Amino acid sequence: MLRTTTSNLKVATVVTPRLILKELDAAALPGMFEYGSMPEFYNNLDARPFESYDDAERYFERLMDFVENKNSLYWAVWHKDDNKVIGTGGVRYVDLKKMEAECTLGISPVYHNGGLAVESFAFMHEYCFNTLGLKEIYGIVSSEHEKSIKMLDRIGYINRATLKNHFTKLDGRKYDAFRYVVTREDFNNNKELKCFLEKLKK
């Protein structure tokens, strides 16, 4: 296991049964623009769909700022068969003393079925826990985002807190969020998840 320092905090390519997770770069922009323009992608986000390619480029630059200035790692999620980017994900605000970070993942609505989100997220966690050596990863998720909550449950996350009125919808309505946490030990001992991933290899 690699003990994370500022100098070796980096992204390695991760190959899964159906996906390739590559370090986020400008090659991901066409895919990001495609799914980021879909209104259904934002059902539980306090943001608007991209209206132009410039919007996608600005969002990409925001993620690059996290990488360069906020101790963060981001992957582009490439679909092997379709050879296109269907999402982005990673960990940000990596705390090198506590060995913890916040997770993030967005997958195109077109690819929500079939467990692709769980597949990509699981292998990201495998890398972050067992290569980088993080001890804990947390996620802030909308209380209304049932699919994301279900995915976190499958990874092994536990709801540790409710954040009242944490998010604001575009119409001004406030709503709660949950703070989910998973430890390296709980992730590595998740037999149900391991069984799911093994079946994908067959």
C-alpha positions as CSV (number, residue, x, y, z in Angstrom):
1,M,0.0,0.0,0.0
2,L,1.3,3.5,-0.9
3,R,1.5,6.0,1.8
4,T,0.0,9.1,0.3
5,T,2.1,12.3,0.2
6,T,1.6,15.5,-1.8
7,S,4.1,14.3,-4.4
8,N,2.5,10.9,-5.1
9,L,-1.1,11.9,-4.9
10,K,-2.0,11.1,-8.5
11,V,-4.4,9.2,-10.7
12,A,-3.6,5.9,-12.3
13,T,-5.6,4.3,-15.1
14,V,-8.0,1.7,-13.6
15,V,-9.5,-0.9,-15.9
16,T,-12.8,-2.6,-14.9
17,P,-14.8,-5.3,-16.7
18,R,-16.8,-2.7,-18.8
19,L,-15.0,0.6,-18.2
20,I,-11.7,2.4,-18.3
21,L,-11.1,5.1,-15.7
22,K,-8.5,7.5,-17.0
23,E,-7.0,10.7,-15.6
24,L,-9.4,13.5,-16.5
25,D,-8.2,15.6,-19.4
26,A,-9.6,17.6,-22.3
27,A,-10.4,14.4,-24.3
28,A,-13.4,13.9,-22.0
29,L,-15.0,17.2,-23.0
30,P,-17.3,15.9,-25.8
31,G,-18.8,13.2,-23.5
32,M,-19.1,15.6,-20.6
33,F,-21.0,18.1,-22.9
34,E,-23.3,15.3,-24.1
35,Y,-24.5,14.1,-20.8
36,G,-24.1,17.5,-19.1
37,S,-26.7,18.9,-21.5
38,M,-29.4,16.4,-20.4
39,P,-31.9,18.0,-18.0
40,E,-32.5,14.6,-16.3
41,F,-28.9,14.6,-15.2
42,Y,-29.7,17.5,-12.8
43,N,-32.8,16.1,-11.1
44,N,-31.1,16.1,-7.8
45,L,-28.5,18.8,-8.3
46,D,-28.6,22.5,-7.7
47,A,-27.2,23.3,-11.2
48,R,-28.4,23.8,-14.7
49,P,-27.7,21.8,-17.9
50,F,-25.0,23.0,-20.1
51,E,-26.4,25.3,-22.7
52,S,-23.2,25.5,-24.8
53,Y,-19.9,23.9,-25.2
54,D,-18.4,26.9,-23.3
55,D,-20.4,25.8,-20.3
56,A,-18.8,22.3,-20.4
57,E,-15.3,23.9,-20.8
58,R,-15.9,26.1,-17.7
59,Y,-17.0,23.1,-15.7
60,F,-14.0,21.1,-16.9
61,E,-11.7,24.0,-15.8
62,R,-13.4,24.0,-12.4
63,L,-12.5,20.3,-11.9
64,M,-9.0,21.0,-13.0
65,D,-8.8,23.7,-10.3
66,F,-9.8,21.1,-7.8
67,V,-7.0,18.9,-9.0
68,E,-4.4,21.6,-9.0
69,N,-5.3,23.6,-5.9
70,K,-7.6,21.5,-3.7
71,N,-5.8,18.1,-3.3
72,S,-8.2,16.2,-5.5
73,L,-8.2,13.4,-8.0
74,Y,-10.5,13.0,-11.0
75,W,-11.1,10.2,-13.5
76,A,-13.0,10.3,-16.7
77,V,-15.2,7.2,-17.0
78,W,-14.8,5.7,-20.5
79,H,-17.2,3.0,-21.7
80,K,-15.2,0.3,-23.4
81,D,-17.7,-0.8,-26.0
82,D,-18.9,2.7,-26.9
83,N,-15.5,4.3,-26.6
84,K,-16.9,7.4,-25.0
85,V,-16.9,9.3,-21.7
86,I,-20.0,8.6,-19.8
87,G,-19.1,10.3,-16.5
88,T,-16.5,11.7,-14.2
89,G,-15.6,10.8,-10.6
90,G,-13.0,10.9,-8.0
91,V,-12.1,12.2,-4.5
92,R,-11.5,15.7,-3.5
93,Y,-10.2,17.7,-0.5
94,V,-7.9,14.8,0.3
95,D,-6.7,15.2,4.0
96,L,-3.2,13.8,4.2
97,K,-3.2,13.8,8.0
98,K,-6.6,12.0,8.5
99,M,-6.2,10.1,5.3
100,E,-9.8,10.9,4.3
101,A,-11.5,12.5,1.3
102,E,-14.9,13.4,-0.2
103,C,-16.2,11.2,-3.0
104,T,-17.9,12.4,-6.2
105,L,-19.4,10.7,-9.2
106,G,-21.6,11.7,-12.1
107,I,-22.8,9.1,-14.7
108,S,-24.8,9.9,-17.9
109,P,-28.5,9.1,-17.4
110,V,-28.3,6.9,-20.6
111,Y,-26.0,4.5,-18.6
112,H,-27.8,4.4,-15.3
113,N,-29.0,0.8,-15.7
114,G,-26.8,-2.3,-15.4
115,G,-24.7,-1.3,-12.4
116,L,-22.1,0.8,-14.3
117,A,-22.2,3.5,-11.5
118,V,-21.5,0.9,-8.9
119,E,-18.8,-0.7,-11.0
120,S,-16.9,2.6,-11.6
121,F,-17.3,3.8,-8.0
122,A,-16.2,0.4,-6.5
123,F,-12.9,0.4,-8.5
124,M,-12.3,4.1,-7.6
125,H,-12.6,3.1,-4.0
126,E,-10.4,0.1,-4.4
127,Y,-7.6,2.4,-5.8
128,C,-8.1,5.1,-3.2
129,F,-8.2,2.7,-0.2
130,N,-5.7,0.0,-1.2
131,T,-3.2,1.9,-3.4
132,L,-3.3,5.4,-2.0
133,G,-4.0,4.2,1.5
134,L,-6.9,6.4,2.4
135,K,-8.7,5.3,5.6
136,E,-12.1,6.9,5.1
137,I,-14.2,8.4,2.3
138,Y,-17.3,10.4,2.8
139,G,-20.0,11.6,0.4
140,I,-22.7,14.3,0.7
141,V,-25.9,13.2,-1.1
142,S,-29.3,14.7,-1.6
143,S,-31.9,13.2,0.7
144,E,-34.1,12.9,-2.4
145,H,-31.5,11.1,-4.6
146,E,-32.7,7.5,-4.2
147,K,-30.4,6.0,-6.8
148,S,-27.3,7.6,-5.3
149,I,-28.3,6.5,-1.8
150,K,-28.8,2.9,-3.1
151,M,-25.4,3.0,-4.8
152,L,-23.6,4.2,-1.6
153,D,-25.3,1.5,0.3
154,R,-24.0,-1.1,-2.1
155,I,-20.4,0.2,-1.7
156,G,-20.7,-0.1,2.1
157,Y,-21.4,3.5,3.1
158,I,-23.3,4.3,6.3
159,N,-25.4,7.4,6.9
160,R,-23.7,9.3,9.7
161,A,-25.5,12.6,9.7
162,T,-28.4,14.7,8.3
163,L,-27.5,18.1,7.0
164,K,-30.6,20.3,7.3
165,N,-31.4,22.5,4.3
166,H,-28.0,21.8,2.8
167,F,-29.0,22.1,-0.8
168,T,-31.0,24.7,-2.7
169,K,-33.0,23.8,-5.8
170,L,-33.1,26.2,-8.7
171,D,-36.6,27.2,-7.7
172,G,-35.3,28.3,-4.3
173,R,-36.6,25.3,-2.3
174,K,-34.3,24.1,0.5
175,Y,-33.8,20.4,1.1
176,D,-31.7,18.1,3.3
177,A,-28.6,16.1,2.6
178,F,-27.0,13.0,4.2
179,R,-23.4,12.6,5.1
180,Y,-22.4,9.0,4.2
181,V,-19.1,7.5,5.3
182,V,-17.3,4.3,4.4
183,T,-14.0,3.0,5.9
184,R,-11.3,1.0,4.2
185,E,-12.1,-1.9,6.5
186,D,-15.8,-1.9,5.7
187,F,-15.2,-1.6,2.0
188,N,-12.7,-4.5,1.9
189,N,-15.0,-6.7,3.9
190,N,-18.1,-6.0,1.7
191,K,-18.7,-9.6,0.5
192,E,-21.9,-8.6,-1.4
193,L,-20.0,-6.0,-3.5
194,K,-17.2,-8.4,-4.2
195,C,-19.7,-11.0,-5.4
196,F,-21.2,-8.4,-7.8
197,L,-17.9,-7.5,-9.2
198,E,-16.8,-11.1,-9.7
199,K,-19.9,-11.8,-11.7
200,L,-19.0,-8.9,-14.1
201,K,-15.8,-10.6,-15.0
202,K,-17.5,-13.8,-16.2
